[in-house]
Amino acid sequence: MSTVFVRWGAKGFALLPPTDLTGAPRGRFLGFEERSRVIAKDIQKLSDMLRTATDFSEVQSAFFDLSESSDLLSHGGPWRSEAVEKAVGACVASMVPGTTAMDLFLVRIPEFGFAHGSLVVEGRMGTVIYFEKTQMGLVTLGTPGSNECNLARFTASRPMQGASLN
């Protein structure tokens, strides 16, 4: 008996490779500490991919692979960051000119210095990933009725004490 791993995507079901981003076989059961080490290594690889990427869809796909092949989504809690929200808002404004509202929900995983979340803009669904160490993230926003997505990399630096983001 063998196990087949599939993912639902914009083009229907797709077979996943038999290994995850680290090369470990999918379906292998790990202890909590080992899972955490694997996730931390995968998040670092994802951060490196984003920093050097020319095709951001590969980064987004790698994030989906990571979230589906690990218990990443069971970590963390709700989070807000003014700098990240403003950076995401600027990306969204360039993708959907004239937009005035954005619903953004972020989850931060402090032990990995990583945040991810969802956003909705005028009926468009999207995702956000953000790496605290590099202060870099990725916004993905779908186009209703289409397989097309807008993707944008951003940097969200923290303001100096006393400085304004406006």
C-alpha positions as CSV (number, residue, x, y, z in Angstrom):
1,M,0.0,0.0,0.0
2,S,1.3,3.5,-0.8
3,T,0.3,7.0,0.1
4,V,-0.3,9.7,-2.5
5,F,-0.2,13.3,-1.4
6,V,-2.4,15.8,-3.4
7,R,-3.1,19.5,-3.1
8,W,-6.1,21.4,-4.3
9,G,-5.0,24.5,-6.3
10,A,-6.3,27.0,-8.9
11,K,-6.0,24.3,-11.6
12,G,-7.6,21.5,-9.6
13,F,-5.8,18.7,-7.8
14,A,-2.1,18.3,-8.2
15,L,0.2,15.5,-7.0
16,L,2.7,16.6,-4.4
17,P,6.3,15.3,-4.6
18,P,7.0,12.4,-2.2
19,T,9.3,14.7,-0.1
20,D,8.8,18.1,1.6
21,L,11.0,21.2,1.2
22,T,13.7,19.6,3.4
23,G,13.8,16.3,1.4
24,A,12.2,14.4,4.2
25,P,9.6,11.9,3.1
26,R,6.0,13.1,3.4
27,G,3.9,11.2,5.9
28,R,6.9,10.5,8.2
29,F,5.7,11.1,11.8
30,L,8.1,13.2,13.9
31,G,8.2,14.2,17.5
32,F,7.4,17.8,18.5
33,E,11.0,19.0,18.9
34,E,12.0,17.5,15.6
35,R,8.9,18.9,13.8
36,S,9.8,22.3,15.2
37,R,13.4,22.0,13.9
38,V,12.1,21.0,10.5
39,I,9.6,23.8,10.3
40,A,12.3,26.3,11.4
41,K,14.6,25.1,8.6
42,D,11.8,25.2,6.1
43,I,10.9,28.8,7.1
44,Q,14.5,29.8,6.7
45,K,14.6,28.3,3.2
46,L,11.3,30.1,2.4
47,S,12.8,33.4,3.6
48,D,15.9,32.8,1.4
49,M,13.7,32.0,-1.6
50,L,11.8,35.3,-1.1
51,R,14.9,37.3,-0.8
52,T,16.3,36.1,-4.1
53,A,13.1,35.3,-6.1
54,T,12.3,36.6,-9.5
55,D,9.2,34.4,-9.7
56,F,7.1,35.0,-6.6
57,S,4.6,32.3,-7.5
58,E,7.3,29.8,-6.6
59,V,7.6,31.3,-3.1
60,Q,3.8,31.2,-2.7
61,S,3.7,27.5,-3.8
62,A,6.5,26.6,-1.4
63,F,4.6,28.3,1.4
64,F,1.5,26.3,0.6
65,D,3.6,23.1,0.4
66,L,5.1,23.9,3.8
67,S,1.7,24.7,5.4
68,E,0.2,21.5,4.0
69,S,3.1,19.2,4.9
70,S,3.7,20.3,8.5
71,D,1.7,21.4,11.5
72,L,2.8,25.0,10.9
73,L,-0.7,26.3,10.9
74,S,-1.2,25.0,14.5
75,H,1.4,27.4,15.8
76,G,1.1,31.1,16.8
77,G,-1.7,33.5,17.5
78,P,-3.3,36.7,16.2
79,W,-0.9,39.6,15.6
80,R,-1.0,43.2,14.4
81,S,1.9,45.2,13.2
82,E,1.4,48.8,11.9
83,A,4.5,48.6,9.7
84,V,3.4,45.3,8.1
85,E,-0.2,46.5,7.7
86,K,1.0,49.7,5.9
87,A,3.3,47.8,3.6
88,V,0.6,45.3,2.7
89,G,-1.8,48.2,2.2
90,A,0.6,49.9,-0.2
91,C,1.0,46.6,-2.2
92,V,-2.8,46.2,-2.3
93,A,-3.2,49.8,-3.5
94,S,-0.9,49.2,-6.4
95,M,-2.8,45.9,-7.3
96,V,-6.3,47.4,-6.9
97,P,-6.1,51.1,-7.5
98,G,-8.7,53.2,-5.7
99,T,-9.4,50.5,-3.1
100,T,-10.2,51.9,0.3
101,A,-10.8,48.9,2.5
102,M,-8.8,45.8,3.3
103,D,-9.5,43.0,5.8
104,L,-6.2,41.6,7.0
105,F,-5.8,38.8,9.6
106,L,-2.2,37.9,10.6
107,V,-0.9,35.0,12.8
108,R,2.6,35.4,14.2
109,I,4.7,32.4,15.2
110,P,7.3,34.0,17.6
111,E,9.5,31.0,17.9
112,F,10.1,31.1,14.1
113,G,10.0,34.9,13.6
114,F,7.4,34.4,11.0
115,A,3.9,35.6,10.3
116,H,1.3,34.6,7.8
117,G,-2.3,35.4,7.1
118,S,-5.2,36.1,4.9
119,L,-6.6,39.2,3.3
120,V,-9.8,40.2,1.5
121,V,-10.0,43.2,-0.8
122,E,-13.2,44.0,-2.7
123,G,-14.1,40.3,-3.0
124,R,-10.5,39.2,-3.8
125,M,-8.9,36.6,-1.5
126,G,-5.2,36.8,-0.8
127,T,-2.4,35.7,1.5
128,V,0.5,37.4,3.3
129,I,3.7,35.9,4.6
130,Y,6.3,37.9,6.5
131,F,9.8,37.2,7.9
132,E,10.8,39.3,10.9
133,K,14.5,38.8,10.6
134,T,14.7,40.2,7.0
135,Q,11.5,42.4,7.5
136,M,10.5,41.1,4.1
137,G,7.1,39.7,3.0
138,L,5.0,38.6,0.2
139,V,1.4,39.6,-0.7
140,T,-0.7,37.5,-3.0
141,L,-4.1,38.7,-4.2
142,G,-6.3,36.7,-6.5
143,T,-8.5,38.0,-9.3
144,P,-12.2,36.9,-9.1
145,G,-13.3,34.6,-11.9
146,S,-9.7,34.0,-13.0
147,N,-6.7,31.9,-12.2
148,E,-4.6,35.0,-12.2
149,C,-2.9,36.3,-9.0
150,N,-1.0,39.5,-8.3
151,L,2.1,39.0,-6.2
152,A,4.3,41.7,-4.6
153,R,7.3,41.4,-2.3
154,F,7.6,44.1,0.3
155,T,9.9,45.3,3.1
156,A,8.3,46.6,6.3
157,S,11.0,48.4,8.3
158,R,10.1,49.5,11.8
159,P,10.1,53.2,12.3
160,M,12.8,54.8,14.5
161,Q,11.6,55.9,17.9
162,G,9.6,59.1,17.6
163,A,9.4,58.8,13.8
164,S,6.0,58.6,12.0
165,L,5.0,56.1,9.3
166,N,2.9,58.8,7.6
